[in-house]
Each structure stands twice: as structure tokens, then as C-alpha cells.
């Protein structure tokens, strides 16, 4: 019985050791540049923007805050801190949009979000979550700048 158990453990160990495979396309330089771990992943901060508590009907104020919101998005993209941004369709959760920020901590994300006029004025309220995703996500920014025809 001990012999069978020993054989089973040996076979299982060999299977575990040989089941991992390395990527023939692996690019160490790119992985390092992007901050990738061995799985090609890294930490980001995922932000859900919800409708905030400010119910002002002052159109001039709202327009100014949301123009500043769009300018802030552009600035963060240029700084390569904002990887993904976009609005959400109307929903029951009052979710308005999402951001994926290329920063390692929630506190770093909070500092960036404090620069957004619509968040500062409480027209938008951010919910922040740590998110583990592909380190190559930032590489899409170059392509995304080549596919839009009309800007906001």
C-alpha cells in the first residue's frame, strides 16, 4: 500500500512539474517595461463612477464640471495613468462610467481622482477596487488614438 501511495505521489508530482509551459513569444524587455509579473499580469485600480450627491440644476456649473472631467481624462491618458475610460448605459445602479487606472494602490488612485472637477463637485462618486489584469492593457492606448474620428 505504501508503495502504491509513493508511486501515486511521484506521478502526480511529475505531472505538476511538467504541466507548466513557457511562452515561446515571451519578451522580457516588454514585460519589464510594462511591469508584468511571470503571468503577464499586474495590479490596477478599477473605478466605477456613480451618480454623485450633487443635485444642482445649475447648467453652467454642470457643463463646466463635465468639460473639466473630459479634460482631466485626456490629461491622465497622456500621463499614461488612465488606461480605460468610458460611459455606461443608463442602469438601476446609477453607474455612469468606468476607469482603469495604472497605479499600484487605492490611495494613488484617490489622489488622481481628486483632480477631476465632476468628482470634486460631487456630480460623480467613485467606487475603487484593486484589479489584477493583463500588463499589456496599456498598449492599446496607441491604437485607440488612431481609431476615433470625431472628438468630444
C-alpha positions in Angstrom: 0.0 0.0 0.0 2.8 2.4 0.9 4.5 1.6 -2.5 1.3 2.5 -4.4 0.9 5.7 -2.5 4.5 6.6 -3.1 4.1 5.9 -6.9 0.9 8.0 -7.0 2.6 10.9 -5.3 5.6 10.6 -7.7 3.4 10.5 -10.8 1.3 13.5 -9.5 4.5 15.5 -8.8 5.9 14.8 -12.3 2.6 15.9 -13.8 2.5 19.1 -11.9 6.2 19.9 -12.8 5.7 19.2 -16.5 2.2 20.8 -16.9 3.6 24.3 -16.8 4.7 25.7 -20.1 6.7 28.7 -21.1 5.5 31.2 -23.7 7.7 31.0 -26.9 6.7 34.6 -27.6 7.8 35.9 -24.2 9.5 39.3 -24.5 11.5 40.0 -21.3 12.1 43.7 -22.2 8.5 44.4 -22.9 7.3 42.5 -19.8 9.7 44.6 -17.7 8.7 47.9 -19.3 5.0 47.1 -18.6 5.6 45.9 -15.0 4.4 42.4 -15.8 4.7 39.5 -13.3 5.5 36.0 -14.5 1.9 35.6 -15.7 1.9 38.8 -17.8 -0.3 40.5 -15.2 -0.2 43.5 -12.9 -2.4 45.4 -10.4 -4.6 48.3 -11.5 -7.3 50.2 -9.8 -10.8 49.7 -11.3 -13.1 52.6 -10.7 -16.9 52.7 -11.1 -18.2 56.2 -11.4 -21.7 56.5 -9.9 -24.1 59.5 -9.9 -23.0 61.7 -7.0 -24.9 63.5 -4.3 -24.8 67.0 -6.0 -28.3 67.5 -7.5 -27.6 71.1 -8.6 -29.6 72.2 -11.7 -27.1 75.0 -12.4 -26.4 74.2 -16.1 -23.3 76.4 -16.2 -21.8 74.7 -13.2 -22.6 71.2 -14.5 -21.3 72.0 -18.0 -18.1 73.4 -16.6 -17.5 70.4 -14.3 -18.1 67.8 -17.0 -15.9 69.8 -19.5 -13.2 69.6 -16.8 -13.9 65.9 -16.4 -13.2 65.3 -20.1 -10.1 67.4 -20.0 -8.9 65.6 -16.9 -9.5 62.3 -18.7 -7.3 63.5 -21.6 -4.6 64.6 -19.2 -4.5 61.3 -17.4 -4.3 59.4 -20.6 -1.4 61.5 -21.8 0.3 60.8 -18.5 -0.4 57.0 -19.0 -2.2 56.8 -15.7 -5.7 56.2 -17.2 -5.8 53.1 -19.3 -9.5 52.7 -19.9 -12.4 55.1 -19.6 -15.9 55.1 -20.9 -19.6 55.8 -20.1 -22.1 53.2 -19.1 -25.7 52.9 -20.4 -28.5 54.0 -18.1 -28.9 51.4 -15.3 -30.6 50.8 -12.0 -27.3 51.1 -10.1 -26.7 54.7 -11.1 -23.3 53.6 -12.6 -22.2 56.3 -15.0 -18.8 55.1 -16.3 -15.6 53.2 -15.6 -11.9 54.0 -15.3 -9.0 51.6 -15.1 -6.1 53.5 -13.6 -2.5 52.3 -14.0 -1.5 52.9 -10.4 -0.5 50.4 -7.7 -2.6 51.5 -4.8 -6.1 52.8 -4.0 -4.5 55.8 -2.3 -2.7 56.7 -5.6 -6.0 56.4 -7.4 -7.7 58.7 -4.9 -5.1 61.4 -5.5 -5.7 61.2 -9.2 -9.5 61.3 -8.8 -9.3 64.4 -6.7 -8.1 66.3 -9.8 -11.5 65.6 -11.5 -13.9 68.6 -11.3 -17.0 66.4 -11.6 -15.8 64.2 -8.7 -14.7 67.2 -6.6 -18.2 68.8 -7.2 -19.9 65.5 -6.2 -21.6 65.1 -9.6 -19.8 61.8 -9.8 -18.9 59.5 -6.9 -16.1 56.9 -7.4 -16.0 53.4 -6.1 -12.5 51.9 -6.2 -11.4 48.3 -6.4 -8.0 46.6 -6.8 -8.0 44.7 -10.1 -5.5 42.2 -11.5 -5.3 42.3 -15.3 -3.0 42.0 -18.3 0.0 44.2 -18.1 -0.3 44.7 -21.8 -3.6 46.7 -21.3 -1.8 50.0 -21.6 -0.5 49.0 -25.1 -4.0 49.5 -26.5 -3.8 53.3 -25.9 -1.6 53.9 -29.1 -4.2 52.0 -31.2 -7.1 53.7 -29.6 -5.8 57.1 -30.6 -5.9 56.0 -34.2 -9.5 54.8 -34.4 -11.6 57.8 -33.3 -12.7 60.2 -36.0 -14.7 62.9 -34.0 -13.7 64.0 -30.5 -15.8 65.2 -27.6 
